[in-house]
Amino acid sequence: GGKVRILTDQGEIACAQTATQQQVAQMAEALCEHALYARAEEQRQGFVTLRGGHRMGLCGRVTCERDGLVLREIGSLCLRIAHEVKGCGADTARMLRGGGALIAGPPGSGKTTLLRDIVRILSDEGTAVGLCDERGEIAACVEGVPQLDVGARTHVLDGCGKASGLRWLLRAMCPGLLAMDELYGSDECLAVREAAACGVPVLTTLHAATGREVCLRTGIEDLLAEGIFEQVIFVRERRVTCVLPAAEVLKQGCCGQ
């Protein structure tokens, strides 16, 4: 049979019965509003984002083709339910010094929820924020309009690659802060560096649980050493565990902590 997992901020919801492979495939298609196979590019990343900002991870039989891996038969899916927690970023927002910052933590630790609330708070307080929401998980736009509260002065670029999106927002929207989810790869690090050279800090999340893991990610150690990211906010189990200056994180990375 197939497998279905549903993850919420309160934990995992147990399914009452085991689904068949056909039922899992039908569920995935219905959740994508019957456009699953029109979203092949998203599937190559292993998941698609649903209306409302929810994420559906997919597994099954794949084939390797010219454009990359293609999912042919769906055997299991994992639903991560998006949610707002207004006020969860209030203390952290007050600790930011105006420079760039990383929100680091393991998958499912609440990084995106914290990022969204910090963006909302800073935006409502008067900062013009350019938000690159590549997968629609932060603002959950429908026809370009955010369905989740990201603040009164936040301009959202939905569905655009993060490196290109940061450059677009920097050129077009005169932001005082740029924000995005899941910093990854050398091109995105270069876009962050370009923003900093223009005097615009970047707030982003990173999959990393320790200072050592932060420094092992491609390009991040250099961004910390150059002062482009001034602070790292560590999150675990949906709460902030500590906020460290870049120098301390670099020290942890050198010591293997």
N, C-alpha and C positions, 0 to 999 in steps of 0.2 A: 504494500500500500504506500500511499504518499505520506508526507509529514508536513504539519503546519505548526508554527510557533508564533505566539503573540506576546510581545514584550511591551510593558507600560512602565510608567514611573513608579508604580507600586509592585512591580515584579512581573513574573510570567503568568499568563492566563492559561490554565490547563484546558485542552480541547476534550469535549465529552466523549468523542469517539474517533477512531482512526479513519482518516479519509482515504479513498482510493486515489490512484495516480490520476485518473480522469477527473475526479472531483477537485483535486489540487490545481490541475491545469485550468479547469473551468473557473475556479475561484480567482486565480491570477489574472485571467482574461477579463473577468467582470470587474475586478478592482481597478484595472487599467482602463475601464470604460470601453472595453472591446477594441483597444488599440495597442495591445501588448506587442505584437510583432511589427508594428510600425515604429517602435521605439528600440530598434536593434542596437543603436549606438550606446544607449544607456545600459542595455542588458550586458554589453561587453564589460562593464564595470562590476557586474554581479548583482545589480539591484536597479530598481526604478523608483522614482519618487511619485507618490500618489497625491491627488487633490487633498489639500489640507496640510501638506508637508510630511505626511507619513512615508516611511521607507519600507519597501518590500524587497527583501533579499531573495534570490532565486538560486536553486541548484537543480541539477539533472544531467542529461546527456548533452555534451557539447561536441562540436566538430571544429577543427582548425581550418579556416579558410583564408583567402588572400587578405581580407580586411581584419582578421583576428579571430578570436573565439566566437562561435555562434551557438546559442542555446537552442537545441532542437526539441528536447522533451523535458518538461518540468516534473521533477520528482518531489521537490519540497520547497517550501517558502517560509520566510521569517518576517513577520510584520513588526516594525518598531513604530509605536504610536507617538506622534509628536504632541507636545503640550507646552503651554505657557505657565511660567511660575513668576508672576509679576512681583518684583521686590527682591528676588533672590540675588540680584547683582548690585543692590544698593551699597552695601559696605565695600565691595570690591571697586565699584566705580569711584568712590571717594578716595581710594588708595592709588588710583592711577595718576601718574605725574605729568600726563600730557604727551608722553612719548609712545612709541610702539610697544605692544605687549602681546605675549603668547598666553593662551589658555591651554594647558597641557593636562592630559589624563588618558586613561585607558578607554577603549570603546564602551559606550553606554554609561559613562560616568557623569553626564550632565553638562558637557562642554558647550554644546550648541544652545541649550536652554539658558546657560549663563551668558553666553555671547549675545543672544537676542535681548536679554533684559538690560545688559550694560549699554547696548546700542540704543535701546528705547530711552533709558534714563539720560544719557548724554545728549541725545537728539532733542528730547523734550526740554532739556536745560539750555538749549541754544546752539549746540554744535551741529553743523551741516555734515551729515554722514553719507558716504557713498557705500552702499552695501552690495557686494557681488554675491548673489545667491544662485550659484551654478546649478544646484540640484533642487532648489525650491523648498529646502527644509527650514530655512530661517524665517522668511516672511510668508511663505506659502501663497505666492501670488496666483490669482485666477484672472486671466485676461489682463495681466500687468498690474493688478491692484492687490496689495498685501492683504491677506486674510488674518494674519497675526499682527499684533501691535509692535512695530519697530520704531515708533517715534514720529513726531510731527515734522521733523526736518530731515528725514531719511529718504534718500533717492535709491530705489532698488533696481538693479540690473539682474533680471531673472533669466536663467537658462544659458548664460554665457560662460565660457571657460574663464577661470579665475585670473590667469595672467593677462589675457586680452581685456577682461572686464575691469581690472584695476586700472589699466592704461586708459580705457574708455572713460571711466568715471573721473579720473584725474584730469583728462583733457576737457571734459564736457560740463561737469557739475560743480566745480569749485569747492570740493569737500574740505572740511577741517579734519576729518578722520575717514579712513577707509577701513572696511571690515569685510571679512569673508570666513568661510569654514574650511577646515582641513587643509592647511598649507602643505604642499607636497611638490617636490621636484625643483630642478634648477631654474626653469623658466619662471615659475611663480616666485622663487626667491629673488630673481633678477627684477621682477616687477615691483616687489616690495622695496628693493634697494632704490629703484628709480623713483618711487613715491617719496621715500625718505629724502632723496636728493632734492626734491621739490618742496620739502618742508612739511609733508603730509604723513603723519604716523599711521601705522596699520595695526589693527586688532584682529587676531586670527586664532584659530584653534590648531592643535597639533596632537596626533596620537603618540603619546609618550608619558610614561608613569613616573619616571625619575629624571634627575639632572643628567645622568649618563645617557639615558635613552634620548633625551632632547638633543644632546650634542652629537649623537650618532646619526641623526637625520640629515639628509643631504642639504648642505648649505647653511644649516641653522647655526652651527658653531660660529661661523664667520659673521653672521648677522648679529649675534650676541656680542662678539668681540668688538664689532664696529659701533656698538651702541644703537643700532637700528631698532632692536628690541631691548628696551630698558628693564623690563620686568617679565617674570614668568609666574603665572597664576596656576597652581597645581590643584586639580579637582579629583576627588574620588568619592564614589557613592553619593553623587549629587550634592556635594558640599565642598567648599573651598578649604583645603587643608593648610596651605601656606602661600604667601606671595613673596618671591625672592627676587633680589636685583640680579641683573645679568651676570655680574662678576661672581656671585655665589653659585649660580648654576654652572658657569664655566669651571669653577673650582671643583664642584661635585663631579662634573664630567671627567676631569683629569684624574680624580681620585677613584673613579669607577663606582660612584654611589648612585 
